[in-house]
Amino acid sequence: MRNPFRPLMGEAVFAVQHGSWRDDYRKQVAELHSPKRHSHVAIAEVEGTIAGYVA
């Protein structure tokens, strides 16, 4: 997965601000769906591949 912010920010700023973005996304996305908190995620799928999500 390619992060679209990297070329806009430059390598030095990106490394400090978002160097572990994959790990951050894994944690944050997993916490989005929480029916007990009335928080849900909808997934968009195109030909069997996840195209996006909204929470």
C-alpha positions in Angstrom: 0.0 0.0 0.0 1.4 3.4 -1.0 0.8 6.4 1.3 -0.3 9.5 -0.8 1.0 12.0 1.8 4.7 10.9 1.5 5.5 12.9 -1.6 3.7 16.0 -0.4 5.4 16.1 3.0 8.9 15.1 2.0 10.8 12.1 3.5 12.1 13.8 6.7 8.7 15.1 7.8 6.9 12.0 6.8 9.3 9.8 8.8 8.7 11.8 12.0 4.9 12.3 11.6 3.8 9.1 9.9 6.8 6.7 9.9 4.7 3.9 11.4 1.5 4.7 9.5 0.8 1.0 8.6 0.8 0.0 12.2 -1.2 3.1 13.2 -3.9 2.3 10.5 -4.1 -1.4 11.7 -4.8 -0.3 15.2 -7.1 2.7 14.3 -9.2 0.8 11.7 -9.8 -2.2 14.0 -11.1 0.2 16.7 -13.6 1.9 14.4 -16.2 -0.8 14.4 -17.8 -0.9 17.9 -21.5 -1.6 18.0 -21.5 -1.2 21.8 -20.5 2.5 21.2 -22.9 2.8 18.2 -19.9 3.0 15.9 -20.0 1.1 12.6 -18.0 0.6 9.4 -19.3 0.2 5.9 -17.0 -1.4 3.3 -17.1 -0.8 -0.4 -16.1 -3.8 -2.5 -15.3 -4.0 -6.2 -14.9 -7.4 -7.8 -14.0 -9.0 -4.5 -11.5 -6.4 -3.5 -12.0 -3.8 -0.8 -12.1 -0.4 -2.5 -12.7 1.7 0.6 -14.5 2.2 3.8 -16.3 4.8 5.9 -16.9 4.8 9.6 
